Amino acid sequence: MARKILVTAALPYANGSIHIGHLVEYIQTDIWVRFQKMRGHDCIYCCADDTHGTPIMIRARQEGIPPEELIARVHGEHTRDFAGFAVAFDNYYTTHSPENRQLSETIYSRLKEKGHIVTRDVEQAYCQQDQMFLPDRFIRGTCPKCGAPDQYGDSCEICHATYTPLDLKDAVCSVCKKPPMRRKSKHYFFQLGNFTQELQEWMQGGRIHEQVQNKLQEWFSQGLRDWDISRDAPYFGFLIPGETDKYFYVWLDAPIGYMASTMDYCRRKGLKFEDYWCSRDTEIHHFIGKDITYFHALFWPAMLMGAGFNTPTRLTIHGFLTVNGEKMSKSRGTFISAATYLKYLDPEYLRYYYACKLGPGTEDIDLNTGDFVLRVNSDLVGKLANLASRSVPMLTKGLGGRLGEVSLEGRVLLKVLQDHAETIAEDYETRNYATAVRRICGLADEVNRYFDQRKPWSAIKEDPEHARETLTVSLNAVRLLTIYLKPVLPGYAAKIEKILRIEPLRWTDAGKLLENWEIGVFDRLVERVDSKKVDEMIEESKEQQAAARPAQPSPLEAEPLAEQISFEEFMKVDLRVAQVMKVETIEGADKLLRLELDLGGQTKTVMAGIRQAYKPEDLLGKKMIVAANLAPRKMKFGVSEGMILAAGPGGKEVFALTIDEGAKPGQRVH
């Protein structure tokens, strides 16, 4: 039975370019949508640019243009980049639209009428220098939970705690770097706690990965807090009805952008919006990153519940992208924009590689550039495309380009491929793409073995019909494998369809075989990845980021001093002698060593960025100076409980401060 499915991906912010990290989500979603359409379901993919908020307003001001001009330009860039990677939205819209304004006001009004909206005065961070209340992301400071420095005003990227901007320690304005003052203002709040029971019941229906449900239970146990849905002028967004200087917070109208994009699609196609957002017959699937789970798993379904709209059927939540085992880096050139990638490499390489890595969970995925080259060349070129590239020219040049009938032996082999149709379909349905690709490559190996054993290149001279029999089986296998690969590689599939002179492949076509059929001429399907192109792409990314960064002062120029602290504040730092008991390298980190330190009966684990300057064996037994009373800091590779003292410009020129061998571990240093 055909299903009616609405699919969305998170709305990219209209304040920057699409990069390869973003593309994990949009490619993951596109693969699932293409699969559903191949299965014959009524499935649409709607998305939009997220266009409101203070960052948009400030960037437009810096460029000397209206915000509307900025978001229109970025919308064009985003549309171009997505198309370059064959991300086929049925509708790509904008949150700065009349439909979004209408729906935002409707949802707000319904929530207010039912008593879910309250107002109260709140104390906020206000920047006197910039004469504006500071939004969460325009305040930086120290996390009040774990002590991590340089965190945003709403959540910590290290321990993932959520808090208010006023909870931050040592807060400064992100624009002018001045400490903000406190000022009161009336704000509107959505009472999320009113929906605690409904949200708990909603989550139990298999709508969220079990791993994510466990995390959400922590928030429920703390009690769901009221959510501030308003922002003060100046602000680029929609005015709250009845107000002159209060705007809807961007996180209220951004997810409503899913609905607005659907409404625009329905208007263009002559369909009913209510059939998607008010009918129980429609599935709604959101694909998002794990960093915005809180908004999509709590605020968003609660808003929909309160306003009488459909809630999401399923949230598919993915992890982040690392490159070569580390966070994407501008200095290393691994922060690669979509446009830069497309200058050097085939977009289907990336689609294939991501599919090889993506599963149904929230784990991060790593793009290892060496593995990327190897996997594309060995699997996509060597196993899959190679089968067609050997078979088609042999048939067209030596046998008139005509397939014969499938032999009994061939039917046995092809039946094995056909029997995998539903298994692979289930892999796609459950978003387990990595398993699907492994199955497909395993089947390709079997067909290649059959081809090599039959040796059609030899048989074509002595027994042409024997060769035709082999090539008929081989190209039927190519067709079946292409059906299974089509959601991942639509461009590759289109070339195969053209070569075989067949209609666009659907999933049900796996039950049929192609016999007594005249095919077309061969066309190159995919080229091998040139590792030099990968290196050139990374180098260009480095240059782009260097050009975008402000010029650094020359070594001869004195850098400005940090803000002064009192002598009393400095004396709070507890410097101690620590003996190195154990040292180990950290897999995936090229700068860090993990040191286990003895501070006179107390053991601390410290991560230090000195790997390029010291070998682990050189540090064992050494006595060093450590700042022993720093709050533990949660890092990507674990928790660091202190800091060793070292100096130098970095890299190999870092010099750890050691102390006389007679000093005792734990002894204080003055």
C-alpha positions in Angstrom: 0.0 0.0 0.0 1.4 3.4 -1.0 2.3 5.7 1.9 2.0 9.5 2.0 5.3 10.9 3.4 6.5 14.4 4.1 10.3 14.5 4.7 12.3 17.5 5.9 16.0 18.2 6.7 17.1 20.9 9.1 17.0 24.4 7.6 20.5 25.7 6.8 21.1 29.2 8.2 21.3 31.9 5.6 24.5 33.3 7.1 27.1 31.1 5.4 28.0 28.6 2.7 27.1 24.9 2.6 30.1 22.7 3.5 30.7 19.0 3.5 29.6 18.7 7.2 26.2 20.1 6.2 26.0 17.6 3.3 26.0 14.6 5.6 22.4 15.4 6.6 21.1 16.5 3.2 22.6 13.5 1.4 21.3 11.2 4.1 17.8 12.6 3.7 17.9 12.7 -0.1 18.9 9.0 -0.3 15.9 8.0 1.9 13.5 10.2 -0.2 14.8 8.7 -3.5 14.3 5.2 -2.0 10.7 5.9 -1.0 9.9 7.3 -4.4 11.4 4.3 -6.1 9.1 2.1 -3.9 6.1 4.0 -5.4 5.2 6.0 -2.3 3.9 9.6 -2.4 6.9 11.2 -0.8 8.0 14.9 -0.9 11.1 16.5 0.4 10.6 20.1 1.7 13.2 22.4 3.1 14.1 26.1 3.3 16.7 28.6 4.3 16.5 29.7 8.0 16.6 33.5 7.5 15.8 35.3 10.8 17.8 36.4 13.8 20.4 38.8 15.0 23.4 37.3 13.0 21.6 37.9 9.7 20.8 41.5 10.8 24.4 42.2 11.8 26.0 40.6 8.7 23.7 42.6 6.4 24.5 45.8 8.4 28.3 45.0 8.0 27.8 44.6 4.2 25.7 47.7 3.9 22.7 45.9 2.4 19.2 45.1 3.5 18.7 41.7 5.2 16.3 40.7 2.4 19.1 41.2 -0.2 21.5 39.1 1.9 19.1 36.2 2.3 18.1 36.2 -1.4 21.8 36.0 -2.4 22.5 33.2 0.0 19.4 31.3 -1.1 20.7 31.3 -4.6 24.1 30.0 -3.4 22.5 27.2 -1.3 20.2 26.2 -4.1 23.1 25.9 -6.5 25.3 23.9 -4.1 22.5 21.4 -3.2 21.8 20.8 -6.9 25.5 20.2 -7.5 25.2 17.2 -5.1 21.9 16.0 -6.6 20.0 16.8 -3.4 16.6 16.9 -5.1 14.2 19.0 -3.0 10.6 19.0 -4.1 10.4 22.5 -2.6 13.2 24.7 -1.3 11.8 27.8 0.3 12.6 30.5 2.8 11.4 31.2 6.4 11.0 34.9 5.4 7.8 34.3 3.6 4.1 35.3 4.0 3.2 31.6 4.6 5.6 31.4 7.5 4.4 34.6 9.0 0.8 33.4 8.7 1.5 30.0 10.3 3.7 31.5 13.1 0.9 33.8 14.1 -1.7 31.0 13.9 0.3 28.7 16.1 1.2 31.5 18.6 -2.5 32.6 18.8 -3.8 29.0 19.3 -1.2 28.4 22.1 -2.0 31.8 23.7 -5.8 31.1 23.6 -5.2 27.8 25.4 -3.2 29.4 28.1 0.2 28.1 27.1 1.8 31.5 26.6 2.7 33.8 29.6 4.7 37.1 29.9 7.1 38.2 32.6 10.0 40.6 33.0 13.4 39.0 32.5 16.8 40.3 33.2 19.0 40.1 30.0 22.4 40.8 28.8 22.5 44.2 27.1 25.5 45.6 25.2 25.9 49.3 25.7 28.5 49.5 23.0 26.2 48.0 20.4 23.0 49.2 22.0 21.2 45.9 21.8 20.0 43.0 23.9 22.3 40.1 23.1 20.9 36.9 21.7 22.3 33.6 23.1 24.8 33.1 20.3 26.2 36.6 20.6 27.5 36.0 24.1 30.6 34.0 24.8 31.9 32.9 28.2 32.8 30.1 30.5 30.3 27.2 30.9 28.8 27.3 34.4 28.5 23.5 34.5 31.9 22.2 33.4 34.1 25.3 33.3 34.9 25.0 29.5 35.9 28.5 28.2 34.6 30.3 25.1 31.1 28.8 25.0 27.8 30.2 23.6 25.2 31.8 25.8 22.6 28.9 25.5 24.6 25.7 25.6 28.0 24.2 26.0 29.7 22.4 23.1 31.8 20.4 25.6 29.4 19.0 28.2 26.2 19.8 26.2 24.6 21.5 29.2 21.9 24.1 28.5 21.5 27.3 30.5 20.7 31.0 30.2 23.2 33.6 29.0 23.2 35.2 32.4 24.5 31.9 33.8 27.7 32.2 31.8 30.9 33.2 33.7 33.2 35.9 32.3 30.6 36.7 29.6 31.5 39.1 26.8 29.6 40.4 23.7 30.7 38.4 20.7 30.7 41.6 18.5 32.6 44.2 20.6 34.2 41.8 23.2 32.9 44.1 26.0 31.2 42.6 29.1 27.4 43.2 28.9 25.3 44.8 31.5 22.0 43.5 32.9 18.7 45.1 31.8 15.0 44.0 32.3 12.5 43.5 29.5 9.1 41.9 29.1 9.3 38.6 27.3 6.9 35.9 26.1 7.2 32.3 27.3 5.8 29.0 26.0 5.0 26.7 29.0 6.7 23.6 27.8 6.0 21.8 31.0 2.3 21.8 30.3 3.0 19.0 27.7 5.2 16.8 29.8 2.9 13.8 29.8 2.0 14.2 26.1 5.6 14.4 25.1 6.5 11.3 27.2 3.7 9.3 25.4 4.7 10.7 22.0 8.3 9.5 22.5 7.3 5.9 23.3 6.0 5.3 19.8 9.4 4.5 18.3 9.7 8.1 17.1 13.3 8.6 18.3 16.4 6.4 18.5 16.6 4.7 21.9 20.0 6.4 22.6 18.4 9.8 22.2 15.4 8.9 24.4 17.7 8.2 27.2 19.2 11.6 26.9 15.8 13.2 26.8 14.8 11.5 30.0 17.5 13.6 31.7 15.7 16.8 30.7 12.4 15.4 31.9 13.9 14.4 35.2 15.1 18.0 35.7 11.6 19.4 34.8 10.8 21.0 31.5 11.4 24.8 31.7 9.4 27.6 30.1 10.8 28.6 26.7 11.5 32.2 25.9 9.9 32.7 22.4 10.5 36.5 22.1 13.4 38.8 21.3 13.8 42.6 21.6 14.3 45.0 18.8 16.5 45.5 16.8 15.8 42.0 15.3 15.3 40.6 11.8 12.1 38.5 12.0 8.4 38.6 12.5 6.7 41.0 15.0 4.7 39.3 17.7 1.0 40.3 17.1 0.1 43.3 19.1 3.7 44.4 19.7 5.8 47.1 18.1 9.3 46.1 19.3 9.0 42.4 20.2 9.8 39.6 17.7 9.3 35.9 17.5 12.6 34.2 18.4 14.1 32.5 15.3 13.7 29.1 16.9 9.9 29.5 17.0 9.5 30.3 13.3 12.4 28.2 11.9 10.7 24.8 12.3 7.4 26.3 11.2 9.4 26.8 8.0 8.8 23.1 7.3 5.1 23.8 7.2 5.5 27.0 5.2 7.6 25.2 2.6 4.9 22.5 2.4 2.2 25.2 2.0 4.1 26.8 -0.9 4.5 23.4 -2.5 0.8 22.6 -2.2 -0.1 26.0 -3.7 2.2 25.4 -6.7 0.9 21.8 -7.2 -2.8 22.4 -6.5 -2.8 20.2 -3.4 -4.2 20.7 0.2 -1.8 21.7 2.9 -4.1 20.0 5.5 -3.5 16.7 3.8 0.1 16.8 5.1 -0.1 18.6 8.5 -3.6 17.7 9.7 -4.3 14.2 8.3 -3.4 11.1 10.3 -2.7 9.3 7.0 0.5 11.3 6.4 3.9 10.4 7.9 6.2 13.3 8.8 9.9 12.5 9.0 12.5 15.1 10.2 16.2 14.5 9.6 18.4 16.6 11.9 21.8 16.8 13.6 22.1 15.8 17.3 23.0 19.3 18.3 19.4 20.5 17.7 17.6 17.5 19.3 16.2 19.5 22.2 14.3 21.8 19.9 12.9 19.1 17.7 12.1 16.5 20.3 10.5 18.8 22.9 9.6 22.3 21.8 8.5 21.5 18.3 6.2 18.6 18.9 4.7 20.4 22.0 4.0 23.5 19.8 2.3 21.2 17.2 0.3 19.4 19.9 -0.9 22.7 21.4 -1.9 24.2 18.0 -3.7 21.1 16.7 -1.3 20.0 13.9 0.3 16.6 13.2 3.4 15.7 15.2 6.5 14.1 13.7 6.3 10.4 12.9 10.0 10.0 13.3 13.1 12.0 14.1 16.3 10.6 12.4 19.2 12.1 14.3 22.8 11.9 12.9 26.2 12.7 14.4 28.8 15.2 13.3 31.4 14.8 10.5 35.1 14.6 11.4 37.8 14.6 8.8 40.9 12.4 9.2 39.7 11.7 12.8 39.5 15.3 13.9 36.9 18.2 13.9 36.8 20.0 10.6 39.7 22.5 10.6 40.0 25.7 8.7 43.8 25.8 9.2 44.2 22.2 7.9 41.9 22.8 4.9 39.4 20.2 5.9 36.6 22.8 6.4 35.6 22.3 2.7 32.8 24.2 1.1 30.4 22.5 -1.3 31.5 24.8 -4.1 35.2 24.1 -3.5 34.6 20.3 -3.5 32.7 20.5 -6.8 35.6 22.2 -8.5 37.8 19.2 -8.0 35.7 16.0 -7.4 32.6 14.2 -8.6 29.8 14.8 -6.1 28.8 11.1 -6.4 32.1 10.1 -4.7 30.9 11.9 -1.6 27.3 10.5 -1.8 28.8 7.0 -2.1 31.3 7.5 0.8 28.7 8.9 3.1 26.4 6.0 2.4 29.2 3.6 3.2 29.5 5.3 6.7 25.9 6.1 7.6 23.9 4.0 10.0 20.7 4.6 12.0 22.4 5.9 15.1 23.8 9.2 16.2 27.5 8.3 16.1 29.8 10.8 14.4 31.2 9.7 11.0 34.7 10.2 9.8 35.8 11.2 6.3 39.3 9.8 6.0 40.8 11.2 2.8 43.0 8.1 2.2 40.1 5.7 2.8 37.8 8.0 0.6 40.2 7.5 -2.4 40.7 3.8 -1.8 37.0 3.0 -1.2 35.7 4.9 -4.3 38.4 3.4 -6.5 38.1 -0.1 -5.3 34.3 -0.4 -4.8 32.6 2.1 -7.1 35.1 2.0 -9.9 36.7 -1.5 -9.5 33.7 -3.6 -8.6 30.5 -1.9 -9.7 31.3 0.3 -12.7 34.0 -2.1 -14.0 31.3 -4.8 -14.5 29.4 -2.6 -17.0 32.6 -1.2 -18.6 33.8 -4.7 -19.4 30.4 -6.1 -20.6 28.8 -3.3 -22.7 31.7 -2.7 -25.2 32.1 -6.4 -25.7 28.4 -6.9 -26.5 28.1 -3.8 -28.8 31.4 -4.3 -30.7 31.3 -8.1 -31.1 27.7 -9.2 -30.8 25.6 -6.4 -32.3 24.6 -4.9 -29.0 21.8 -7.4 -28.4 21.1 -9.3 -25.2 20.1 -12.9 -25.5 18.1 -15.1 -23.1 19.2 -15.8 -19.5 20.6 -19.3 -19.1 19.6 -21.7 -16.3 23.0 -21.1 -14.6 22.5 -17.4 -15.0 19.0 -17.5 -13.5 20.4 -19.1 -10.4 22.9 -16.3 -9.9 20.4 -13.5 -10.7 17.9 -15.1 -8.3 20.5 -14.6 -5.5 20.6 -10.9 -6.4 16.8 -10.6 -6.7 16.3 -12.3 -3.3 18.2 -9.4 -1.7 15.7 -6.8 -2.9 13.6 -6.7 0.3 16.6 -7.1 2.6 18.3 -4.1 1.0 15.0 -2.2 1.0 14.8 -2.8 4.8 18.3 -1.4 5.2 17.3 1.8 3.4 14.0 2.0 5.2 15.8 1.9 8.6 18.5 4.3 7.3 21.2 1.6 7.6 22.9 2.7 4.4 26.3 1.3 5.3 24.9 -2.2 5.5 23.0 -1.8 2.2 26.2 -0.8 0.5 28.1 -3.7 2.0 25.4 -6.1 0.7 25.5 -4.6 -2.8 29.3 -4.8 -3.0 29.2 -8.4 -1.8 26.8 -9.2 -4.6 29.0 -7.4 -7.1 31.9 -9.6 -6.1 29.8 -12.7 -6.9 28.9 -11.4 -10.3 32.5 -10.5 -11.1 33.6 -14.0 -10.1 31.0 -15.4 -12.5 32.2 -13.1 -15.3 35.9 -14.0 -14.8 35.2 -17.8 -14.6 33.2 -17.7 -17.9 35.9 -15.6 -19.7 33.6 -14.1 -22.4 36.5 -12.2 -23.9 37.9 -15.5 -25.0 34.6 -17.2 -25.9 33.5 -14.4 -28.2 35.9 -15.6 -30.9 35.1 -19.3 -30.7 31.6 -19.5 -29.3 29.8 -16.1 -29.7 26.5 -17.3 -28.2 28.3 -18.6 -25.1 29.8 -15.1 -24.7 26.3 -13.5 -25.3 24.9 -15.8 -22.6 27.5 -14.6 -20.1 27.1 -10.9 -21.1 23.3 -11.2 -20.8 23.6 -12.4 -17.3 26.3 -9.8 -16.4 24.3 -6.9 -17.7 21.1 -8.1 -16.0 23.2 -8.1 -12.8 24.4 -4.6 -13.6 20.8 -3.6 -13.9 19.8 -5.2 -10.6 22.8 -3.7 -8.7 21.9 -0.3 -10.2 18.4 -0.5 -8.8 19.8 -1.0 -5.4 22.4 1.8 -5.8 20.1 4.3 -7.4 19.0 6.1 -4.2 22.7 6.8 -3.5 24.0 7.3 -7.1 21.2 8.8 -9.2 23.7 10.1 -11.8 25.3 6.7 -12.2 21.9 5.1 -12.5 20.8 7.5 -15.2 23.9 6.6 -17.3 23.1 2.9 -16.9 19.5 3.5 -17.9 20.6 5.3 -21.0 23.1 2.6 -21.9 20.6 -0.2 -21.5 17.8 1.9 -23.1 15.4 1.3 -20.3 12.9 3.5 -18.4 13.9 5.0 -15.1 14.4 2.1 -12.7 11.9 1.4 -9.9 12.3 -1.0 -7.0 9.7 -3.4 -8.4 11.9 -3.8 -11.5 14.1 -6.1 -9.5 11.5 -8.9 -10.1 12.1 -8.7 -13.9 14.9 -9.7 -16.2 16.0 -8.1 -19.4 16.2 -10.5 -22.4 16.4 -10.2 -26.2 17.0 -6.5 -25.8 19.1 -4.1 -27.9 21.3 -1.8 -25.7 23.0 1.4 -26.6 26.7 2.4 -26.7 28.9 2.6 -23.6 29.5 5.9 -21.8 32.1 6.4 -19.1 30.3 5.8 -15.8 32.8 7.1 -13.2 36.5 8.1 -13.2 39.0 7.0 -10.6 39.7 9.5 -7.8 43.0 11.3 -8.3 44.5 11.8 -4.9 46.3 14.9 -6.2 42.8 16.5 -6.7 42.0 15.8 -3.1 45.3 17.5 -2.0 44.6 20.5 -4.3 41.1 20.8 -2.9 42.5 20.9 0.6 45.1 23.4 -0.3 42.5 25.7 -1.9 40.4 25.4 1.3 43.4 26.5 3.4 43.9 29.5 1.2 40.3 30.5 1.2 40.2 30.4 5.0 43.5 32.3 5.4 42.1 35.0 3.1 38.9 35.2 5.1 40.7 35.6 8.4 41.9 39.0 9.6 45.6 39.6 9.1 47.7 38.5 12.0 50.2 41.0 13.6 53.8 40.5 12.5 56.1 38.9 15.0 57.7 42.3 15.5 54.5 43.9 16.6 53.5 43.7 20.2 50.3 41.8 20.7 47.7 43.5 22.9 47.8 42.4 26.5 45.0 40.4 28.0 42.6 42.0 30.5 44.4 42.7 33.8 43.7 40.6 36.8 44.5 41.3 40.4 47.4 39.8 42.3 44.9 38.1 44.6 43.2 36.5 41.5 46.6 35.2 40.2 47.4 33.7 43.6 44.3 31.4 43.4 46.2 29.3 40.8 47.6 26.3 42.7 50.9 25.4 41.1 52.2 21.9 42.2 55.0 19.5 41.4 53.7 16.5 39.5 55.6 13.4 38.5 54.7 11.8 35.2 53.7 8.2 35.9 52.2 7.3 32.5 52.2 8.8 29.0 50.2 7.7 26.0 49.4 9.0 22.6 45.7 9.6 21.7 44.4 8.0 18.6 43.0 10.6 16.2 44.7 13.6 17.9 48.0 14.7 16.3 48.9 17.3 19.0 47.8 15.7 22.3 49.4 13.4 24.8 47.5 11.9 27.8 49.6 12.2 31.0 48.9 10.5 34.3 50.4 12.6 37.0 51.2 11.9 40.7 50.6 14.9 42.9 51.7 13.3 46.1 49.1 10.7 46.6 46.5 12.3 44.3 46.4 11.2 40.7 45.3 13.5 37.9 44.9 12.9 34.1 46.0 15.8 32.0 45.9 16.2 28.2 48.6 18.4 26.9 49.3 19.7 23.3 53.0 18.7 23.3 52.9 15.6 21.2 54.9 17.1 18.3 57.7 18.3 20.7 58.1 15.2 23.0 58.1 11.5 22.7 56.1 9.7 25.4 59.2 7.9 26.7 61.1 11.2 27.1 58.5 12.3 29.7 58.2 9.2 31.9 59.4 9.9 35.4 59.9 13.7 34.8 58.7 16.2 37.4 56.7 19.0 35.9 54.7 22.0 37.1 51.0 21.7 36.9 48.1 24.1 37.5 46.3 21.7 39.9 43.1 23.5 40.8 41.6 24.0 37.3 38.1 22.7 36.9 38.0 19.5 34.9 37.5 20.2 31.2 35.6 17.7 29.0 37.4 17.4 25.7 36.7 15.3 22.6 39.1 12.6 23.7 38.2 12.6 27.4 38.4 14.8 30.5 41.5 16.8 31.4 41.9 17.6 35.1 44.6 20.2 35.0 47.3 21.9 32.9 51.0 21.5 32.7 53.1 24.6 32.3 54.9 25.0 28.9 55.9 27.8 26.6 56.8 28.3 23.0 55.3 29.2 19.6 53.8 25.8 19.1 54.4 22.6 17.2 57.9 21.2 17.8 58.9 24.4 19.6 57.0 23.8 22.9 59.1 23.5 26.1 57.5 21.9 29.1 58.6 23.4 32.5 60.4 20.7 34.5 61.8 21.0 38.0 64.7 19.8 40.1 64.7 16.1 40.7 64.8 16.6 44.4 61.3 18.2 44.5 58.5 16.0 45.8 55.3 15.3 44.0 52.5 17.4 45.4 54.9 20.1 46.7 53.5 23.6 46.1 55.5 25.9 43.8 55.7 29.7 44.7 
